[in-house]
Amino acid sequence: ETGDDPGASRKRIEYLCALPRTVREDHWLFVHGSPRGPTNEYVFPEDAQNTKKMEKLFSLVPRVCFQGHTHVPGVFTMEQRFVRPADTGTGYSLADPNAKLMINVGSVGQPRDGDPRSCYAIVEPDLVMFRRVEYDIERTVQAIEKEAELDNFLGYRLREGR
């Protein structure tokens, strides 16, 4: 598929629109934005200190919520902390049955936490591990520069993980 094919673009949009806004498996909730705004609410690291916002969000979390949208990976705790991947060591424990967590899994394509490497999470029943992978950023920047409908800034910020 190319960006010039309106039929392919329409099919992608139709596919995305048909997806559920949330997925729940036992005590795990999966959203793009947040438990309150599954498709478009941002939850930034600094929001960890916003008591009212976090209380509301955690009231909607069964036990663990996996989210993205900000492209900033890390773990939000009910104790108003945001734990960055670099501070999780070999992984962040999910073993405490009384703890509620919101986990931003990061971004494979556009990390925005100052580290330009792709970021993804591996989830096991009692542990989440963040992983980083090098990729050809310059190739991606050049591809963005060739797209008339995209601002070059979208490519340049990838070099800084922003």
C-alpha positions in Angstrom: 0.0 0.0 0.0 1.2 3.5 -0.7 0.2 6.8 0.7 -1.2 7.8 -2.7 -3.9 5.1 -2.8 -7.1 6.6 -1.4 -8.7 3.1 -1.4 -6.0 1.7 0.9 -6.2 4.7 3.1 -10.0 4.3 3.4 -9.6 0.6 4.3 -7.1 1.4 7.0 -9.5 4.0 8.5 -12.4 1.5 8.3 -10.3 -1.1 10.0 -9.3 1.2 12.8 -12.8 2.4 13.3 -14.1 -1.1 13.7 -11.7 -1.9 16.5 -13.0 -1.8 20.1 -12.1 1.3 22.1 -11.1 -0.9 25.1 -10.1 -4.5 25.6 -10.4 -6.2 29.0 -8.9 -9.5 29.9 -9.5 -10.5 33.5 -7.9 -7.7 35.6 -6.1 -6.1 32.7 -7.5 -3.2 30.7 -6.0 -2.2 27.4 -6.7 1.3 25.9 -4.9 3.8 23.7 -5.4 7.0 25.8 -6.6 6.4 29.3 -9.2 4.4 31.3 -11.5 7.5 31.2 -10.8 8.6 27.6 -9.8 5.3 25.9 -9.0 6.9 22.5 -7.8 10.4 23.2 -7.0 11.4 26.8 -3.4 12.0 27.5 -1.7 10.9 30.7 1.7 12.5 31.1 4.3 11.7 33.7 3.6 15.1 35.4 0.0 14.0 35.8 1.1 11.6 38.5 1.0 14.6 40.9 -2.6 15.6 39.8 -4.5 14.0 42.7 -8.0 14.5 41.3 -7.1 13.2 37.8 -5.3 10.2 39.1 -7.9 9.2 41.6 -10.5 9.3 38.8 -8.4 7.3 36.4 -7.4 4.7 39.0 -11.1 4.3 40.0 -11.6 2.9 36.4 -8.7 0.5 36.5 -9.5 -3.1 37.3 -5.9 -3.7 38.5 -3.6 -2.9 35.6 -4.2 -0.6 32.6 -2.0 -0.7 29.6 -2.0 2.5 27.6 0.0 4.7 25.2 -0.9 7.9 23.4 1.8 10.1 24.9 4.5 7.8 23.7 6.2 8.2 27.1 6.9 4.8 28.6 6.6 4.1 32.3 4.5 3.0 35.2 2.0 5.2 37.1 1.3 4.1 40.7 -1.6 4.9 43.0 1.0 6.5 45.3 1.3 9.3 42.7 4.6 8.1 41.3 5.7 7.8 37.7 8.5 5.2 37.3 10.6 5.5 34.2 11.8 2.4 32.4 15.4 3.1 33.4 14.3 2.9 37.0 12.6 -0.5 36.7 15.8 -2.5 36.6 15.0 -5.9 35.2 11.3 -5.2 35.3 8.4 -3.7 37.3 6.6 -6.2 39.5 2.9 -6.8 39.0 2.7 -9.3 41.8 1.0 -7.2 44.4 -2.7 -8.0 44.1 -3.7 -4.8 45.9 -1.7 -2.5 43.7 -3.4 -0.7 40.8 -1.1 0.4 38.0 -1.3 2.3 34.7 1.5 1.3 32.4 2.4 3.3 29.3 4.1 0.8 27.0 5.9 3.5 25.0 6.2 3.7 21.2 7.9 1.6 18.6 7.7 4.4 16.0 7.9 7.7 17.9 9.3 7.5 21.4 8.9 10.9 23.2 10.8 10.4 26.4 14.2 11.7 25.2 15.5 8.3 24.1 15.2 7.9 20.3 15.3 4.1 20.3 12.0 2.2 19.8 10.4 1.2 23.1 8.0 -1.7 23.8 7.0 -3.7 26.8 7.0 -7.4 27.4 4.3 -8.4 29.9 4.3 -11.6 32.0 1.7 -12.4 34.6 3.7 -10.8 37.4 6.2 -8.6 35.6 6.4 -5.9 32.9 9.8 -5.3 31.2 10.6 -2.4 28.9 12.9 -3.0 26.0 14.7 -0.6 23.6 15.7 -1.3 20.1 17.9 0.8 17.7 16.4 1.5 14.3 17.4 3.5 11.3 16.1 6.9 12.3 17.7 8.7 9.4 15.9 6.5 6.9 12.7 7.4 8.7 13.5 11.1 8.7 14.2 11.0 4.9 10.9 9.2 4.3 9.0 11.9 6.2 10.9 14.6 4.3 9.6 13.1 1.0 6.0 13.2 2.1 4.5 16.6 1.0 1.7 16.3 3.5 4.0 15.9 6.5 6.0 18.6 8.3 9.7 17.8 8.4 9.6 18.5 12.1 7.9 15.2 12.6 11.0 13.5 11.3 13.6 15.7 13.0 12.2 15.2 16.5 12.7 11.5 16.1 16.5 12.1 16.4 15.9 13.4 20.0 13.2 11.0 21.0 10.6 13.8 21.1 
